[in-house]
Amino acid sequence: MPPAQVPPHGDPPPTPGGDPVAAAKTAVRDRILTSRRRRPLSERLDVAADLARVLLEAPEVRRAASVAAYVGVGSEPGTGPLLAALLAAGKRVLLPVLLPDLDLDWAVHTSDADLGSASRGLLEPTGPRLGVDAIATPDVVLVPGLAVSTTGLRLGRGGGSYDRALTRVPVGTFTCVLLHDDEVDLHVPAAPHDRPVTAVATPSGIRRF
């Protein structure tokens, strides 16, 4: 999407300033978003199918009774096949609902029919809201991102929605970012509020940190 638009998942475009970490993050984001927009539709469909397969084979996901996930939009790795597979496997699936302050509420996902168009191009569940602390209950938390470092530092879009949400996730929970293969092991500039993940899933498999 054009840089002037607000990206998905509650993350506004970065603003220029004197913060070198913020400037470095902006440069990495721009490069990755440009690469994502160039991926052909056939590749995007393959990525979505492969991510579903990889995650459903992971023991953490197989064992899980409940999973927090999200609806991939735009150039993000697709999650449609994954969400369908989680429901078919009998998992309780929570999806985020973006709040005005960019924090995340949560609601239960039951089918594609319960998804509604929301602001900023998002698709969100239309069921009852469970509150921001509901993210503390799933056995697995799957999150979007742009890159991950060799130590699990995740690069998001810059709004801090998932950094806030991850502070509510109990230690030891399987928290996994979904990426393309070439978005792993990158240098991720870090700020004190950035929250690491415990794993990354790509079409090639899962790496745990």
ABEGO torsion letter per residue (X at the ends): XBAABBBBGGBBBBBBBABAAAAAAAAAAAAAAAAAAABBAAAAAAAAAAAAAAAAABAAAAABABBBBBBBBEABBBAAAAAAAAAAAGBBBBBBBBBAAGBBBBBBBABAAABBBBBGGBBBBABBBAEAAAAAABABBBBBBABBBAAGBBBBAGAGAAAAAAAABBBGBBBBBBBBAAABGBBBBBBAABBBBABBBBAAEBBBX
